[in-house]
Amino acid sequence: MIDPDTSKICKKSFRRNQGAFIADAIDCDVVDVITYDSAHSLYFDDAGLRNGLNHYMMLDGYPDPLIGKLLLLSNSAEEPSVSMLEVAGRIQLYKPVLDPVIVATLFEADDVVFHISAVEKFTSRIERFAITVDTTLSPWP
């Protein structure tokens, strides 16, 4: 599971036969899947691209941005054979960052110097955030 809010990848324990577990796990209504490699699939929110995004992720070799939590599953009943570190290395997480533009004013009155500063506006940029590996095994909520 890759969670963009925490910028972490972690293992989750679950029973594969749980109804709608993928949609529940990644907090969405419409699930889509892409091939991660020949042995694994990556599940994501198919309706995630909408106004008000606070992040997006890119998978090496896949042209479209991925939104929301990502779930990597083995195509067999076995546990995924790819390391979390390798997965974290193939997925880039980007988030918008706001930077304040501060205007400072200096003036004197009655031999007192006043320094006044105020936020004039904000500029925005997109910054890449590292995905860290969380080695603790956590159950599905």
ROROKOL-530300 format. One record per atom (N, C-alpha, C): x, y, z. Coordinates in steps of 0.02 Angstrom, whole numbers, plus 50000, padded with zeros to 5 digits. Layout:
N
XYZ/...
END
This chain:
141
500434994150000/500005000050000/500455006250000/500325010749955/500675017149953/500165022549971/500305026150024/499845031350049/500165038150036/499885042149991/500175048749976/500125053650034/499655052750078/499585057350135/500155056650184/500405050550193/500965049450239/501625048750203/501605048350136/502195047350094/502555040750112/502155035650129/502445029250150/502165023450109/502585018250104/502365011850076/502425006850133/501915002550140/501924997650194/501544991350172/501674985950208/501304979750197/500684979750239/500154976850212/499524976150247/499334968750246/499064966350300/498814959450301/498064959650287/497824955050247/497114954850231/496934947850206/496284946650204/496034940550174/495794942450104/496064939150054/495914940949985/495174940049967/494814935950003/494124934649986/493634939750016/493894945050047/493454950250073/493124953850015/492464954750020/492104958249966/492324965449961/492454967749900/492634974649885/493224977149927/493684972749945/494234974849988/494694979949954/494764979549889/495224984249855/494944991249858/494314992149841/494004998749843/494025001549914/493874997349963/493904999550033/494605001450053/495084997350032/495784998550052/496055005050025/495865006949965/496135013049935/495635018849938/495105017949976/494615023349989/494335026349925/494045022049883/493745024749821/493155020449801/492785022949751/492195019349726/492345015749660/492795018549620/492935015849554/493675013949551/493815007449546/494495004849547/494725003449475/495345005249461/495655003349398/496304999649415/496564996049368/497174992049379/497624992649318/498274992849331/498774992749278/499294987449296/499664985349246/500194980449257/500794983949287/501024981449344/501634984049375/502234980449343/502204973949342/502684969649307/502314963149292/502664958049266/502324951949245/502004948149303/502204949549365/501944945749422/501494949949468/501424956449454/501064960849501/500614965849464/500084967849498/499634972949472/499574978649522/499464984649496/499414990549539/498704993349532/498354993849588/497654996149589/497645003449613/497185007349584/497145014449601/496435017049588/496295023049610/495645026349604/495565028849532/495105025749495/495005027549425/494675034449418/494335036749469/493995043249466/494385048549505/495025047449516/495415051949558/495595058649526/495635058949460/495825065149428/495235069949428/495245074749474/494715079649480/495015086049511/494635091349511/494875097649540/495015096849614/495495100649638/495665100649709/496165095349729/496565092949683/497055087749699/497585090449747/497815086149793/498355088049838/498985083949826/498975079749774/499555075749756/499425072149689/499945069449661/499895064449608/500525060349609/500475054249582/501045049749580/501155047549508/501775046149492/501955043549426/502325037049435/502135032049396/502475025549395/502935025449335/503565023849345/504035023249288/503745018749235/503715021149173/503465017249118/502715017849106/502355021549148/501635022549139/501525030049128/501155031949075/501135039049055/500665043449096/500175040549130/499665044749163/499795045349238/499585050949268/499655051749340/499175047049377/499375044949436/498975040749479/498795044749542/498165044349563/497915048449618/497665043749673/497755045849735/497495041949791/497975036549813/497745032349858/498165026849882/498245021749826/498825018649824/498965013449775/499045006749811/498805001449780/498854994849810/499184990149760/499754987349780/500124982649738/499954975649762/499704971449716/499544964549733/499884959749684/500044954049711/500314948649669/499754946049625/499924944049564/499424941149519/499244934049538/499614931049584/499454924449609/499214925149681/499104919549713/498884919649783/499464920849831/500064921249804/500654922349844/500734929649864/501144930749915/501324937549935/501744940749880/501684947249869/502104950549818/502844948849827/503174947649770/503884945749773/504344951549760/504074957349748/504484963349737/504564966849804/505154969749815/505274973149879/504924979949881/504744981949942/504434988549950/504914994049929/505554993049941/506054998049921/506074998849846/506024993349810/506014993749736/505394997349712/504814995849742/504194999149722/504245006649737/504495008449796/504585015549813/505045019049765/505525015449737/505985018449688/505685019549620/505155015849604/504835016449538/504255021349537/504035023549596/503465028149600/503695034849627/503525040149591/503695046849613/503065050249639/503125053449697/502565056949728/502685064449723/502185068049698/502235075249691/501655078549727/501815084149761/501305088049797/501415095449783/500865099349783/500945106549776/501195109649841/501595114749834/501865118349892/501725125749881/501485129049934/501365136349931/501925139949967/502205144949935/502725149049964/502475156249972/502505159050032/502275165950041/502775170850011/502515176149981/502925181749957/502805187350008/503325188850046/503275193650101/503565200350079/503185205550091/503395212350076/503565215750142/504175218350146/504395221650207/504435229250195/504215232950244/504225240250241/504585242850303/504995247850292/505385250850347/505225258350347/505035260950406/504945268150411/505115270450481/505255276950486/505435280050550/504915285150569/504785285550635/504345290750662/504565292150733/504695298350746/504925300450813/505525296350837/506015295850794/506635292150810/506525284750825/505965282050804/505835274850812/505795271850742/506155266250732/506155262850668/505645257150671/505195257150624/504685251850620/504825247250562/504805240850576/504865235650524/504185232250519/503885232850462/503225229850451/503285225050392/503035219050403/503035214250347/502335211250341/502165209650280/501505206750267/501555201950208/501125197150207/501095192450151/500725195850095/501075196750039/500775199949981/500375194949940/500645188949932/500315183749893/500685177149905/500455172049873/500795165549876/500985163449805/501555160349799/501735157149736/501685149649747/501575146049695/501505138849702/502015135249658/502185129249680/502635124949642/502455117749657/502675113249616/502575106149627/503255103349649/503245099649704/503865096849731/503805089249737/504355085949724/504375078649731/504535076849803/504155072049830/504255069649898/504475062349896/504945060649938/505185053649942/504645049249974/504585043249948/504145038249979/504585033950024/504415033750088/504815029950136/504495023150148/504905018350167/504675011550180/504525010750254/503915008550269/503705007050337/503694999450343/504134996550383/504214989350386/503724985950434/503324989750469/502844986650515/502254983850474/502004978050494/501434975050461/500804977350496/500364980550459/499754982950491/499144979650458/498644978050498/498044974950470/497604980150436/497134977650397/496644982250367/496234985150424/496034991350416/495624994350469/494934991050472/
END
